[in-house]
Amino acid sequence: MKLHELKNVDGAVHRKKRVGCGEGGGHGKTSTRGGKGQSARSGSSFRPGFEGGQMPLYRKLPHRGFNNYNFRTEIAVINLRDLAGLDASVTEVDATGLAKAGLIRSGETVVKVLGDGEITRALKITAAKFSGSAKEKIEKAGGKAIVG
């Protein structure tokens, strides 16, 4: 099969809708734009929530409460199975080392270690948080879990 032999599946390609080409075509007169008004004009578009100049509902309703989205702390999560896959020469693990290894993004500094998987060698791990099972498994393997 060559490139010039490729064909579309039936129904994959549609004819272009030709508007404004007479009443008989089905898309004449108003050219699918309905009646008169702002939306019938060229270049018209409304932002979400626009109500034709009337005071929109989202401005009529009271805004109360607090949303933490802008002030949240993003926590990078890593499991013990990922740490077990690190190079054998690595003995100390922190956020910068994890970023170099490609396990977290480079901008992430707050790391939480979770206990999914097993770890067999002693590692000195520095992170912001540890789950209970992760801390237990690290210390059982002879390593240290340092909160910092």
N, C-alpha and C positions, 0 to 999 in steps of 0.2 A: 504494500500500500504506500502510495506517495502522497505528498501534501495536496497536490492538485486533484487527487481522487477522493478526498474527504468530503462528506456531505452531512448536513444537519439532519437530525431526527425529525420525522414528520411532526409538525406542530411547534417546533422550536423557534421558527422565525415567523413573525407577523408582518403584514403590510403596514407601512406608516399611515397613521390616521391623517387623511387630507381634509382639513377643516376649511370652511369658507369657500367651497367650490360648488355652490349652488344647492338649492333646496332638495333636489333629487338625490344627492349623495348622502343625505341624513345628517350631515354636520354643517349645514349651511346656516344662513341668517345670523344667529348669535354665536356660531362657531363653538359650540359646547360650553359657552360661558354663562348660560342662563339669561336672566333679564338684565335690566339696567342696574347701575349702582357701582360702588367702589370696587367690588371684586371683579366686575366686568372690564375694568380698565387695564391697559397694558402696564406691566411692572408692578401690579398690586400684590402685596403679601402682608399678612398680619402676624404679629408676634403671638405666641401662645397666651391666652387669657385676654386678648383684645376684644372689647365688646362694642366697637363702633363709636368710641368716644364716651360712652356711658361709663360711670364709675365701676370698674370691674369688681367681681365678687371677692377676689383675693385681697383687694384693698378695703372692702367694706367690713370684712371679718376681722376681729381682734387678733393680734399676734401676741401670744403669751408663751412663757416657758423658755427653756434653754436647750440648745442643741450642742452637743459636745464635739461634733464632727471636726470643726476647725481647730480644736485644742487637744485632740486625741494624741496619744502616744502610740506610734506604730511599733509593734513588737515582732521581730523576726523569730520564727519558730524553727528549731532544729531538733532532730531525733538522735538518739544514741547510735542507731544503725548507720547514720551518715558520718558520725564521728569515728566509728569503727573502720570505715572505709578510707580514712585519711592515711597519708604516707606513714610508713613505720618510723621514719626519722623524727616525726612531729611528737613532741612530749608536752608542749604547752599550747593551749588553744584559747584564743580570744576572738573578738569581733573582726579585727583586721586580718587575722590568720584565716578565719572562715571565709572572708570576702576574697582573699587571694586564692583560696582553694575553690572558689566558685559556688560555695554552699549557700551564701546569702548575698544580697546586693551590697555594693561598696558603700553606699550612704547609710546603711542600717547600722546603728550602734547599740540599740537595746535588743538583747538576745535572750530568749528563753529556751532552756534545754528540757526536752521531754524524754520520757523513759521508754519509747518504743524501740525495740531491738535490744541487742546484747553488746556489751563492751568487754573485751578480754584483757586489755593492757592498761597500765596505769597512765592516766592523763591528768594533767593539771589544767582544769577548765575554769576560765573566768567568764561569767555571764551575769546579766542583771537578775535573772530568776531561774530557778530549777524546780521541776516537779518533784514530789516526794519520791516517786519510784526512780527517777533519774539520779537523784542524789544518792540514794541507797545503792544503786548498781555501780555508780562511779566509785564510791568508797569501798564496796565489796571487791572491785577489781584492783584496789590499791591506789586509786587516784584521789584527787582533791577537787571538790566543788567549791569554788570561791565566788561569793556574791560580790560583785563590784561594778 
